[in-house]
């Protein structure tokens, strides 16, 4: 089915960035305009929790699902073999998972504003991850942060040692869980 293809045309690949950017802007506008003034601080805190939570979700999905569970491991291996191919999680799947695993449980446990704010934070995190991942494979690094992310992600993509550096937009959880370095050190380069 076309909606669940892993490799996409340039237009479909770019549409993912546009759709998530629009979703972030609309949800942020909804919260800014609609949330009661008395709940603004709560909305901000839930957005920050969602954003911070995304970093752990990103790490766990990459390490334990994309590198550990079939068929995802096989699909992700295709990305490792062809890192510049336009391979990504289909938008329909990622949006459904975010709605089902983030928004709906949050709505069941809290108010609409809190659920929307938590979801906004996760969406901002996912969009940041998507742009950062794209940049690591397709952009020239014109600043120190992107150069560092590119080096980090390149270390992850090394065919002989992909068992490190799972965080794409942040290395925080790799540091917490000790996956910043491959299990076997890379040979040193002589100058």
CNS distance restraints for C-alpha pairs under 8 A (distance, minus, plus):
assign (resid   1 and name CA) (resid   5 and name CA) 6.68 0.50 0.50
assign (resid   3 and name CA) (resid  90 and name CA) 6.55 0.50 0.50
assign (resid   3 and name CA) (resid  91 and name CA) 7.86 0.50 0.50
assign (resid   3 and name CA) (resid  92 and name CA) 6.72 0.50 0.50
assign (resid   4 and name CA) (resid  90 and name CA) 5.45 0.50 0.50
assign (resid   4 and name CA) (resid  92 and name CA) 7.41 0.50 0.50
assign (resid   4 and name CA) (resid  93 and name CA) 7.29 0.50 0.50
assign (resid   5 and name CA) (resid  90 and name CA) 6.56 0.50 0.50
assign (resid   6 and name CA) (resid  75 and name CA) 7.75 0.50 0.50
assign (resid   6 and name CA) (resid  87 and name CA) 5.22 0.50 0.50
assign (resid   6 and name CA) (resid  88 and name CA) 5.59 0.50 0.50
assign (resid   6 and name CA) (resid  89 and name CA) 6.14 0.50 0.50
assign (resid   6 and name CA) (resid  90 and name CA) 6.30 0.50 0.50
assign (resid   7 and name CA) (resid  85 and name CA) 7.17 0.50 0.50
assign (resid   7 and name CA) (resid  86 and name CA) 5.41 0.50 0.50
assign (resid   7 and name CA) (resid  87 and name CA) 4.21 0.50 0.50
assign (resid   7 and name CA) (resid  88 and name CA) 6.59 0.50 0.50
assign (resid   8 and name CA) (resid  12 and name CA) 5.81 0.50 0.50
assign (resid   8 and name CA) (resid  13 and name CA) 5.78 0.50 0.50
assign (resid   8 and name CA) (resid  86 and name CA) 5.73 0.50 0.50
assign (resid   8 and name CA) (resid  87 and name CA) 6.41 0.50 0.50
assign (resid   8 and name CA) (resid  88 and name CA) 7.90 0.50 0.50
assign (resid   9 and name CA) (resid  13 and name CA) 6.06 0.50 0.50
assign (resid   9 and name CA) (resid  86 and name CA) 7.15 0.50 0.50
assign (resid  10 and name CA) (resid  14 and name CA) 6.06 0.50 0.50
assign (resid  10 and name CA) (resid  86 and name CA) 7.22 0.50 0.50
assign (resid  11 and name CA) (resid  15 and name CA) 6.01 0.50 0.50
assign (resid  12 and name CA) (resid  16 and name CA) 6.66 0.50 0.50
assign (resid  13 and name CA) (resid  17 and name CA) 7.45 0.50 0.50
assign (resid  13 and name CA) (resid  86 and name CA) 6.58 0.50 0.50
assign (resid  13 and name CA) (resid  88 and name CA) 7.84 0.50 0.50
assign (resid  14 and name CA) (resid  18 and name CA) 6.52 0.50 0.50
assign (resid  15 and name CA) (resid  19 and name CA) 5.90 0.50 0.50
assign (resid  16 and name CA) (resid  20 and name CA) 6.15 0.50 0.50
assign (resid  16 and name CA) (resid  91 and name CA) 6.08 0.50 0.50
assign (resid  17 and name CA) (resid  21 and name CA) 5.99 0.50 0.50
assign (resid  17 and name CA) (resid 127 and name CA) 7.08 0.50 0.50
assign (resid  17 and name CA) (resid 130 and name CA) 7.58 0.50 0.50
assign (resid  17 and name CA) (resid 131 and name CA) 7.57 0.50 0.50
assign (resid  18 and name CA) (resid  22 and name CA) 6.09 0.50 0.50
assign (resid  19 and name CA) (resid  23 and name CA) 6.10 0.50 0.50
assign (resid  20 and name CA) (resid  24 and name CA) 6.09 0.50 0.50
assign (resid  20 and name CA) (resid 123 and name CA) 7.18 0.50 0.50
assign (resid  20 and name CA) (resid 127 and name CA) 6.36 0.50 0.50
assign (resid  21 and name CA) (resid  25 and name CA) 6.24 0.50 0.50
assign (resid  21 and name CA) (resid 127 and name CA) 7.10 0.50 0.50
assign (resid  22 and name CA) (resid  26 and name CA) 6.00 0.50 0.50
assign (resid  23 and name CA) (resid  27 and name CA) 5.97 0.50 0.50
assign (resid  23 and name CA) (resid 123 and name CA) 7.91 0.50 0.50
assign (resid  24 and name CA) (resid  28 and name CA) 5.95 0.50 0.50
assign (resid  24 and name CA) (resid 120 and name CA) 6.27 0.50 0.50
assign (resid  24 and name CA) (resid 123 and name CA) 6.37 0.50 0.50
assign (resid  24 and name CA) (resid 124 and name CA) 6.45 0.50 0.50
assign (resid  25 and name CA) (resid  29 and name CA) 6.02 0.50 0.50
assign (resid  26 and name CA) (resid  30 and name CA) 6.03 0.50 0.50
assign (resid  27 and name CA) (resid  31 and name CA) 6.20 0.50 0.50
assign (resid  27 and name CA) (resid 116 and name CA) 7.17 0.50 0.50
assign (resid  27 and name CA) (resid 120 and name CA) 6.43 0.50 0.50
assign (resid  28 and name CA) (resid  32 and name CA) 6.06 0.50 0.50
assign (resid  28 and name CA) (resid 117 and name CA) 8.00 0.50 0.50
assign (resid  28 and name CA) (resid 120 and name CA) 6.91 0.50 0.50
assign (resid  29 and name CA) (resid  33 and name CA) 5.93 0.50 0.50
assign (resid  30 and name CA) (resid  34 and name CA) 5.46 0.50 0.50
assign (resid  30 and name CA) (resid  35 and name CA) 7.47 0.50 0.50
assign (resid  31 and name CA) (resid  35 and name CA) 5.05 0.50 0.50
assign (resid  31 and name CA) (resid  43 and name CA) 7.64 0.50 0.50
assign (resid  31 and name CA) (resid 113 and name CA) 6.97 0.50 0.50
assign (resid  31 and name CA) (resid 116 and name CA) 7.50 0.50 0.50
assign (resid  31 and name CA) (resid 117 and name CA) 7.25 0.50 0.50
assign (resid  35 and name CA) (resid  39 and name CA) 6.59 0.50 0.50
assign (resid  35 and name CA) (resid  40 and name CA) 6.73 0.50 0.50
assign (resid  35 and name CA) (resid  43 and name CA) 7.80 0.50 0.50
assign (resid  35 and name CA) (resid 113 and name CA) 6.26 0.50 0.50
assign (resid  36 and name CA) (resid  40 and name CA) 6.73 0.50 0.50
assign (resid  39 and name CA) (resid  43 and name CA) 6.10 0.50 0.50
assign (resid  40 and name CA) (resid  44 and name CA) 6.18 0.50 0.50
assign (resid  41 and name CA) (resid  45 and name CA) 6.13 0.50 0.50
assign (resid  42 and name CA) (resid  46 and name CA) 6.08 0.50 0.50
assign (resid  42 and name CA) (resid 114 and name CA) 7.10 0.50 0.50
assign (resid  43 and name CA) (resid  47 and name CA) 6.13 0.50 0.50
assign (resid  43 and name CA) (resid 113 and name CA) 6.49 0.50 0.50
assign (resid  43 and name CA) (resid 114 and name CA) 5.81 0.50 0.50
assign (resid  43 and name CA) (resid 117 and name CA) 5.41 0.50 0.50
assign (resid  43 and name CA) (resid 118 and name CA) 7.96 0.50 0.50
assign (resid  44 and name CA) (resid  48 and name CA) 6.26 0.50 0.50
assign (resid  44 and name CA) (resid 117 and name CA) 7.12 0.50 0.50
assign (resid  45 and name CA) (resid  49 and name CA) 6.14 0.50 0.50
assign (resid  46 and name CA) (resid  50 and name CA) 6.08 0.50 0.50
assign (resid  46 and name CA) (resid 114 and name CA) 6.03 0.50 0.50
assign (resid  46 and name CA) (resid 115 and name CA) 7.92 0.50 0.50
assign (resid  46 and name CA) (resid 117 and name CA) 5.37 0.50 0.50
assign (resid  46 and name CA) (resid 118 and name CA) 4.86 0.50 0.50
assign (resid  46 and name CA) (resid 121 and name CA) 7.38 0.50 0.50
assign (resid  47 and name CA) (resid  51 and name CA) 6.19 0.50 0.50
assign (resid  47 and name CA) (resid 117 and name CA) 4.62 0.50 0.50
assign (resid  47 and name CA) (resid 118 and name CA) 4.80 0.50 0.50
assign (resid  47 and name CA) (resid 119 and name CA) 7.27 0.50 0.50
assign (resid  47 and name CA) (resid 120 and name CA) 5.95 0.50 0.50
assign (resid  47 and name CA) (resid 121 and name CA) 4.28 0.50 0.50
assign (resid  47 and name CA) (resid 122 and name CA) 7.70 0.50 0.50
assign (resid  48 and name CA) (resid  52 and name CA) 6.04 0.50 0.50
assign (resid  48 and name CA) (resid 118 and name CA) 7.57 0.50 0.50
assign (resid  48 and name CA) (resid 121 and name CA) 5.92 0.50 0.50
assign (resid  49 and name CA) (resid  53 and name CA) 5.74 0.50 0.50
assign (resid  49 and name CA) (resid 118 and name CA) 6.57 0.50 0.50
assign (resid  49 and name CA) (resid 121 and name CA) 6.87 0.50 0.50
assign (resid  50 and name CA) (resid  54 and name CA) 6.02 0.50 0.50
assign (resid  50 and name CA) (resid 117 and name CA) 7.47 0.50 0.50
assign (resid  50 and name CA) (resid 118 and name CA) 4.50 0.50 0.50
assign (resid  50 and name CA) (resid 119 and name CA) 6.32 0.50 0.50
assign (resid  50 and name CA) (resid 120 and name CA) 6.99 0.50 0.50
assign (resid  50 and name CA) (resid 121 and name CA) 4.05 0.50 0.50
assign (resid  50 and name CA) (resid 122 and name CA) 4.69 0.50 0.50
assign (resid  50 and name CA) (resid 125 and name CA) 7.83 0.50 0.50
assign (resid  51 and name CA) (resid  55 and name CA) 6.97 0.50 0.50
assign (resid  51 and name CA) (resid 118 and name CA) 7.71 0.50 0.50
assign (resid  51 and name CA) (resid 120 and name CA) 7.86 0.50 0.50
assign (resid  51 and name CA) (resid 121 and name CA) 4.10 0.50 0.50
assign (resid  51 and name CA) (resid 122 and name CA) 5.04 0.50 0.50
assign (resid  51 and name CA) (resid 123 and name CA) 7.73 0.50 0.50
assign (resid  51 and name CA) (resid 124 and name CA) 6.53 0.50 0.50
assign (resid  51 and name CA) (resid 125 and name CA) 5.21 0.50 0.50
assign (resid  52 and name CA) (resid  56 and name CA) 7.22 0.50 0.50
assign (resid  52 and name CA) (resid 121 and name CA) 7.68 0.50 0.50
assign (resid  52 and name CA) (resid 122 and name CA) 7.96 0.50 0.50
assign (resid  52 and name CA) (resid 125 and name CA) 7.79 0.50 0.50
assign (resid  53 and name CA) (resid  57 and name CA) 6.29 0.50 0.50
assign (resid  53 and name CA) (resid 122 and name CA) 7.01 0.50 0.50
assign (resid  54 and name CA) (resid  58 and name CA) 5.89 0.50 0.50
assign (resid  54 and name CA) (resid 121 and name CA) 7.54 0.50 0.50
assign (resid  54 and name CA) (resid 122 and name CA) 5.19 0.50 0.50
assign (resid  54 and name CA) (resid 125 and name CA) 5.49 0.50 0.50
assign (resid  54 and name CA) (resid 126 and name CA) 6.90 0.50 0.50
assign (resid  55 and name CA) (resid  59 and name CA) 6.27 0.50 0.50
assign (resid  55 and name CA) (resid 125 and name CA) 7.02 0.50 0.50
assign (resid  55 and name CA) (resid 167 and name CA) 7.59 0.50 0.50
assign (resid  55 and name CA) (resid 169 and name CA) 7.57 0.50 0.50
assign (resid  55 and name CA) (resid 170 and name CA) 6.87 0.50 0.50
assign (resid  55 and name CA) (resid 173 and name CA) 7.56 0.50 0.50
assign (resid  56 and name CA) (resid  60 and name CA) 6.05 0.50 0.50
assign (resid  56 and name CA) (resid 173 and name CA) 6.62 0.50 0.50
assign (resid  57 and name CA) (resid  61 and name CA) 5.91 0.50 0.50
assign (resid  58 and name CA) (resid  62 and name CA) 6.08 0.50 0.50
assign (resid  58 and name CA) (resid 126 and name CA) 7.96 0.50 0.50
assign (resid  58 and name CA) (resid 129 and name CA) 7.92 0.50 0.50
assign (resid  58 and name CA) (resid 167 and name CA) 6.63 0.50 0.50
assign (resid  58 and name CA) (resid 168 and name CA) 7.82 0.50 0.50
assign (resid  59 and name CA) (resid  63 and name CA) 5.98 0.50 0.50
assign (resid  59 and name CA) (resid 166 and name CA) 5.71 0.50 0.50
assign (resid  59 and name CA) (resid 167 and name CA) 5.07 0.50 0.50
assign (resid  59 and name CA) (resid 168 and name CA) 7.93 0.50 0.50
assign (resid  59 and name CA) (resid 173 and name CA) 6.63 0.50 0.50
assign (resid  59 and name CA) (resid 174 and name CA) 7.64 0.50 0.50
assign (resid  60 and name CA) (resid  64 and name CA) 5.54 0.50 0.50
assign (resid  60 and name CA) (resid  65 and name CA) 7.14 0.50 0.50
assign (resid  61 and name CA) (resid  65 and name CA) 4.90 0.50 0.50
assign (resid  61 and name CA) (resid  66 and name CA) 6.16 0.50 0.50
assign (resid  62 and name CA) (resid  66 and name CA) 4.88 0.50 0.50
assign (resid  62 and name CA) (resid  67 and name CA) 6.35 0.50 0.50
assign (resid  62 and name CA) (resid 166 and name CA) 5.93 0.50 0.50
assign (resid  62 and name CA) (resid 167 and name CA) 7.50 0.50 0.50
assign (resid  63 and name CA) (resid  67 and name CA) 5.35 0.50 0.50
assign (resid  63 and name CA) (resid  68 and name CA) 6.88 0.50 0.50
assign (resid  63 and name CA) (resid 166 and name CA) 5.85 0.50 0.50
assign (resid  64 and name CA) (resid  68 and name CA) 4.85 0.50 0.50
assign (resid  64 and name CA) (resid  69 and name CA) 6.91 0.50 0.50
assign (resid  65 and name CA) (resid  69 and name CA) 4.98 0.50 0.50
assign (resid  65 and name CA) (resid  70 and name CA) 7.95 0.50 0.50
assign (resid  65 and name CA) (resid  72 and name CA) 6.44 0.50 0.50
assign (resid  65 and name CA) (resid  73 and name CA) 6.90 0.50 0.50
assign (resid  66 and name CA) (resid  72 and name CA) 5.10 0.50 0.50
assign (resid  66 and name CA) (resid  73 and name CA) 4.71 0.50 0.50
assign (resid  66 and name CA) (resid  75 and name CA) 7.83 0.50 0.50
assign (resid  66 and name CA) (resid  76 and name CA) 5.76 0.50 0.50
assign (resid  67 and name CA) (resid  72 and name CA) 7.42 0.50 0.50
assign (resid  67 and name CA) (resid  73 and name CA) 4.89 0.50 0.50
assign (resid  67 and name CA) (resid  76 and name CA) 7.25 0.50 0.50
assign (resid  68 and name CA) (resid  72 and name CA) 7.72 0.50 0.50
assign (resid  68 and name CA) (resid  73 and name CA) 5.79 0.50 0.50
assign (resid  69 and name CA) (resid  73 and name CA) 5.45 0.50 0.50
assign (resid  70 and name CA) (resid  74 and name CA) 6.28 0.50 0.50
assign (resid  71 and name CA) (resid  75 and name CA) 6.32 0.50 0.50
assign (resid  72 and name CA) (resid  76 and name CA) 5.94 0.50 0.50
assign (resid  73 and name CA) (resid  77 and name CA) 6.01 0.50 0.50
assign (resid  74 and name CA) (resid  78 and name CA) 6.72 0.50 0.50
assign (resid  75 and name CA) (resid  79 and name CA) 7.18 0.50 0.50
assign (resid  76 and name CA) (resid  80 and name CA) 6.57 0.50 0.50
assign (resid  77 and name CA) (resid  81 and name CA) 6.17 0.50 0.50
assign (resid  78 and name CA) (resid  82 and name CA) 6.13 0.50 0.50
assign (resid  79 and name CA) (resid  83 and name CA) 5.06 0.50 0.50
assign (resid  79 and name CA) (resid  84 and name CA) 7.84 0.50 0.50
assign (resid  79 and name CA) (resid  85 and name CA) 7.08 0.50 0.50
assign (resid  79 and name CA) (resid  87 and name CA) 6.31 0.50 0.50
assign (resid  80 and name CA) (resid 157 and name CA) 6.21 0.50 0.50
assign (resid  80 and name CA) (resid 159 and name CA) 7.75 0.50 0.50
assign (resid  83 and name CA) (resid 137 and name CA) 6.69 0.50 0.50
assign (resid  84 and name CA) (resid 137 and name CA) 5.93 0.50 0.50
assign (resid  84 and name CA) (resid 138 and name CA) 6.87 0.50 0.50
assign (resid  89 and name CA) (resid  93 and name CA) 6.87 0.50 0.50
assign (resid  89 and name CA) (resid  94 and name CA) 6.43 0.50 0.50
assign (resid  90 and name CA) (resid  94 and name CA) 6.36 0.50 0.50
assign (resid  91 and name CA) (resid  95 and name CA) 5.85 0.50 0.50
assign (resid  92 and name CA) (resid  96 and name CA) 6.02 0.50 0.50
assign (resid  93 and name CA) (resid  97 and name CA) 6.15 0.50 0.50
assign (resid  94 and name CA) (resid  98 and name CA) 6.16 0.50 0.50
assign (resid  95 and name CA) (resid  99 and name CA) 6.14 0.50 0.50
assign (resid  96 and name CA) (resid 100 and name CA) 5.96 0.50 0.50
assign (resid  97 and name CA) (resid 101 and name CA) 5.58 0.50 0.50
assign (resid  97 and name CA) (resid 102 and name CA) 7.63 0.50 0.50
assign (resid  98 and name CA) (resid 102 and name CA) 5.23 0.50 0.50
assign (resid  98 and name CA) (resid 103 and name CA) 6.61 0.50 0.50
assign (resid  98 and name CA) (resid 119 and name CA) 7.53 0.50 0.50
assign (resid  98 and name CA) (resid 122 and name CA) 7.98 0.50 0.50
assign (resid  99 and name CA) (resid 103 and name CA) 4.85 0.50 0.50
assign (resid  99 and name CA) (resid 104 and name CA) 6.09 0.50 0.50
assign (resid  99 and name CA) (resid 119 and name CA) 7.98 0.50 0.50
assign (resid 100 and name CA) (resid 104 and name CA) 5.47 0.50 0.50
assign (resid 100 and name CA) (resid 105 and name CA) 7.28 0.50 0.50
assign (resid 101 and name CA) (resid 105 and name CA) 6.36 0.50 0.50
assign (resid 102 and name CA) (resid 106 and name CA) 6.08 0.50 0.50
assign (resid 102 and name CA) (resid 115 and name CA) 7.95 0.50 0.50
assign (resid 102 and name CA) (resid 118 and name CA) 7.64 0.50 0.50
assign (resid 102 and name CA) (resid 119 and name CA) 6.24 0.50 0.50
assign (resid 103 and name CA) (resid 107 and name CA) 5.99 0.50 0.50
assign (resid 103 and name CA) (resid 115 and name CA) 5.61 0.50 0.50
assign (resid 103 and name CA) (resid 116 and name CA) 6.78 0.50 0.50
assign (resid 103 and name CA) (resid 118 and name CA) 7.43 0.50 0.50
assign (resid 103 and name CA) (resid 119 and name CA) 5.63 0.50 0.50
assign (resid 104 and name CA) (resid 108 and name CA) 6.17 0.50 0.50
assign (resid 104 and name CA) (resid 115 and name CA) 7.65 0.50 0.50
assign (resid 105 and name CA) (resid 109 and name CA) 6.24 0.50 0.50
assign (resid 106 and name CA) (resid 110 and name CA) 5.83 0.50 0.50
assign (resid 106 and name CA) (resid 111 and name CA) 7.96 0.50 0.50
assign (resid 106 and name CA) (resid 114 and name CA) 7.38 0.50 0.50
assign (resid 106 and name CA) (resid 115 and name CA) 4.80 0.50 0.50
assign (resid 106 and name CA) (resid 118 and name CA) 7.56 0.50 0.50
assign (resid 107 and name CA) (resid 111 and name CA) 5.99 0.50 0.50
assign (resid 107 and name CA) (resid 112 and name CA) 5.78 0.50 0.50
assign (resid 107 and name CA) (resid 114 and name CA) 7.56 0.50 0.50
assign (resid 107 and name CA) (resid 115 and name CA) 4.98 0.50 0.50
assign (resid 107 and name CA) (resid 116 and name CA) 8.00 0.50 0.50
assign (resid 110 and name CA) (resid 114 and name CA) 6.28 0.50 0.50
assign (resid 110 and name CA) (resid 115 and name CA) 6.54 0.50 0.50
assign (resid 111 and name CA) (resid 115 and name CA) 6.29 0.50 0.50
assign (resid 112 and name CA) (resid 116 and name CA) 6.05 0.50 0.50
assign (resid 113 and name CA) (resid 117 and name CA) 6.02 0.50 0.50
assign (resid 114 and name CA) (resid 118 and name CA) 6.05 0.50 0.50
assign (resid 115 and name CA) (resid 119 and name CA) 6.11 0.50 0.50
assign (resid 116 and name CA) (resid 120 and name CA) 6.00 0.50 0.50
assign (resid 117 and name CA) (resid 121 and name CA) 6.29 0.50 0.50
assign (resid 118 and name CA) (resid 122 and name CA) 6.42 0.50 0.50
assign (resid 119 and name CA) (resid 123 and name CA) 6.04 0.50 0.50
assign (resid 120 and name CA) (resid 124 and name CA) 6.09 0.50 0.50
assign (resid 121 and name CA) (resid 125 and name CA) 6.19 0.50 0.50
assign (resid 122 and name CA) (resid 126 and name CA) 6.03 0.50 0.50
assign (resid 123 and name CA) (resid 127 and name CA) 6.00 0.50 0.50
assign (resid 124 and name CA) (resid 128 and name CA) 6.03 0.50 0.50
assign (resid 125 and name CA) (resid 129 and name CA) 6.05 0.50 0.50
assign (resid 126 and name CA) (resid 130 and name CA) 6.06 0.50 0.50
assign (resid 127 and name CA) (resid 131 and name CA) 6.15 0.50 0.50
assign (resid 128 and name CA) (resid 132 and name CA) 5.96 0.50 0.50
assign (resid 128 and name CA) (resid 169 and name CA) 6.85 0.50 0.50
assign (resid 129 and name CA) (resid 133 and name CA) 5.90 0.50 0.50
assign (resid 129 and name CA) (resid 168 and name CA) 6.43 0.50 0.50
assign (resid 129 and name CA) (resid 169 and name CA) 5.12 0.50 0.50
assign (resid 130 and name CA) (resid 134 and name CA) 6.10 0.50 0.50
assign (resid 131 and name CA) (resid 135 and name CA) 6.00 0.50 0.50
assign (resid 132 and name CA) (resid 136 and name CA) 6.13 0.50 0.50
assign (resid 132 and name CA) (resid 146 and name CA) 7.99 0.50 0.50
assign (resid 132 and name CA) (resid 149 and name CA) 7.89 0.50 0.50
assign (resid 132 and name CA) (resid 168 and name CA) 6.92 0.50 0.50
assign (resid 132 and name CA) (resid 169 and name CA) 5.95 0.50 0.50
assign (resid 133 and name CA) (resid 137 and name CA) 6.64 0.50 0.50
assign (resid 133 and name CA) (resid 168 and name CA) 6.28 0.50 0.50
assign (resid 133 and name CA) (resid 169 and name CA) 7.39 0.50 0.50
assign (resid 134 and name CA) (resid 138 and name CA) 5.91 0.50 0.50
assign (resid 134 and name CA) (resid 139 and name CA) 7.57 0.50 0.50
assign (resid 135 and name CA) (resid 139 and name CA) 4.76 0.50 0.50
assign (resid 135 and name CA) (resid 140 and name CA) 7.72 0.50 0.50
assign (resid 135 and name CA) (resid 146 and name CA) 7.75 0.50 0.50
assign (resid 135 and name CA) (resid 150 and name CA) 7.94 0.50 0.50
assign (resid 136 and name CA) (resid 146 and name CA) 7.32 0.50 0.50
assign (resid 136 and name CA) (resid 149 and name CA) 6.71 0.50 0.50
assign (resid 136 and name CA) (resid 150 and name CA) 4.74 0.50 0.50
assign (resid 136 and name CA) (resid 153 and name CA) 6.94 0.50 0.50
assign (resid 137 and name CA) (resid 150 and name CA) 7.60 0.50 0.50
assign (resid 141 and name CA) (resid 146 and name CA) 5.43 0.50 0.50
assign (resid 141 and name CA) (resid 147 and name CA) 5.08 0.50 0.50
assign (resid 141 and name CA) (resid 150 and name CA) 7.62 0.50 0.50
assign (resid 142 and name CA) (resid 146 and name CA) 7.12 0.50 0.50
assign (resid 142 and name CA) (resid 147 and name CA) 7.30 0.50 0.50
assign (resid 143 and name CA) (resid 147 and name CA) 6.25 0.50 0.50
assign (resid 144 and name CA) (resid 148 and name CA) 6.11 0.50 0.50
assign (resid 145 and name CA) (resid 149 and name CA) 6.26 0.50 0.50
assign (resid 146 and name CA) (resid 150 and name CA) 5.98 0.50 0.50
assign (resid 147 and name CA) (resid 151 and name CA) 6.21 0.50 0.50
assign (resid 148 and name CA) (resid 152 and name CA) 6.09 0.50 0.50
assign (resid 149 and name CA) (resid 153 and name CA) 6.04 0.50 0.50
assign (resid 149 and name CA) (resid 168 and name CA) 7.00 0.50 0.50
assign (resid 149 and name CA) (resid 169 and name CA) 7.29 0.50 0.50
assign (resid 150 and name CA) (resid 154 and name CA) 5.91 0.50 0.50
assign (resid 151 and name CA) (resid 155 and name CA) 6.22 0.50 0.50
assign (resid 152 and name CA) (resid 156 and name CA) 6.63 0.50 0.50
assign (resid 152 and name CA) (resid 165 and name CA) 6.29 0.50 0.50
assign (resid 152 and name CA) (resid 168 and name CA) 7.84 0.50 0.50
assign (resid 153 and name CA) (resid 157 and name CA) 6.27 0.50 0.50
assign (resid 153 and name CA) (resid 165 and name CA) 6.59 0.50 0.50
assign (resid 153 and name CA) (resid 166 and name CA) 7.80 0.50 0.50
assign (resid 153 and name CA) (resid 168 and name CA) 6.47 0.50 0.50
assign (resid 154 and name CA) (resid 158 and name CA) 6.33 0.50 0.50
assign (resid 155 and name CA) (resid 161 and name CA) 7.77 0.50 0.50
assign (resid 155 and name CA) (resid 162 and name CA) 7.27 0.50 0.50
assign (resid 155 and name CA) (resid 164 and name CA) 7.49 0.50 0.50
assign (resid 155 and name CA) (resid 165 and name CA) 6.96 0.50 0.50
assign (resid 156 and name CA) (resid 161 and name CA) 7.01 0.50 0.50
assign (resid 156 and name CA) (resid 162 and name CA) 4.71 0.50 0.50
assign (resid 156 and name CA) (resid 163 and name CA) 6.74 0.50 0.50
assign (resid 156 and name CA) (resid 164 and name CA) 5.52 0.50 0.50
assign (resid 156 and name CA) (resid 165 and name CA) 5.22 0.50 0.50
assign (resid 156 and name CA) (resid 166 and name CA) 6.74 0.50 0.50
assign (resid 157 and name CA) (resid 161 and name CA) 7.57 0.50 0.50
assign (resid 157 and name CA) (resid 162 and name CA) 5.51 0.50 0.50
assign (resid 158 and name CA) (resid 162 and name CA) 5.65 0.50 0.50
assign (resid 161 and name CA) (resid 182 and name CA) 5.88 0.50 0.50
assign (resid 161 and name CA) (resid 183 and name CA) 7.69 0.50 0.50
assign (resid 161 and name CA) (resid 184 and name CA) 7.68 0.50 0.50
assign (resid 162 and name CA) (resid 182 and name CA) 7.32 0.50 0.50
assign (resid 163 and name CA) (resid 179 and name CA) 7.38 0.50 0.50
assign (resid 163 and name CA) (resid 182 and name CA) 5.86 0.50 0.50
assign (resid 163 and name CA) (resid 183 and name CA) 7.41 0.50 0.50
assign (resid 164 and name CA) (resid 174 and name CA) 7.57 0.50 0.50
assign (resid 164 and name CA) (resid 179 and name CA) 4.87 0.50 0.50
assign (resid 164 and name CA) (resid 180 and name CA) 5.46 0.50 0.50
assign (resid 164 and name CA) (resid 181 and name CA) 5.54 0.50 0.50
assign (resid 164 and name CA) (resid 182 and name CA) 5.18 0.50 0.50
assign (resid 164 and name CA) (resid 183 and name CA) 7.95 0.50 0.50
assign (resid 165 and name CA) (resid 171 and name CA) 6.90 0.50 0.50
assign (resid 165 and name CA) (resid 174 and name CA) 6.06 0.50 0.50
assign (resid 165 and name CA) (resid 179 and name CA) 6.05 0.50 0.50
assign (resid 165 and name CA) (resid 180 and name CA) 5.16 0.50 0.50
assign (resid 165 and name CA) (resid 181 and name CA) 7.03 0.50 0.50
assign (resid 166 and name CA) (resid 171 and name CA) 7.67 0.50 0.50
assign (resid 166 and name CA) (resid 174 and name CA) 6.64 0.50 0.50
assign (resid 166 and name CA) (resid 179 and name CA) 7.57 0.50 0.50
assign (resid 167 and name CA) (resid 171 and name CA) 5.13 0.50 0.50
assign (resid 167 and name CA) (resid 172 and name CA) 7.50 0.50 0.50
assign (resid 167 and name CA) (resid 173 and name CA) 6.96 0.50 0.50
assign (resid 167 and name CA) (resid 174 and name CA) 6.48 0.50 0.50
assign (resid 171 and name CA) (resid 175 and name CA) 6.38 0.50 0.50
assign (resid 171 and name CA) (resid 180 and name CA) 7.63 0.50 0.50
assign (resid 172 and name CA) (resid 176 and name CA) 6.38 0.50 0.50
assign (resid 173 and name CA) (resid 177 and name CA) 5.95 0.50 0.50
assign (resid 174 and name CA) (resid 178 and name CA) 5.63 0.50 0.50
assign (resid 174 and name CA) (resid 179 and name CA) 4.69 0.50 0.50
assign (resid 174 and name CA) (resid 180 and name CA) 5.19 0.50 0.50
assign (resid 175 and name CA) (resid 179 and name CA) 6.39 0.50 0.50
assign (resid 175 and name CA) (resid 180 and name CA) 5.81 0.50 0.50
assign (resid 181 and name CA) (resid 185 and name CA) 7.51 0.50 0.50
assign (resid 182 and name CA) (resid 186 and name CA) 7.82 0.50 0.50
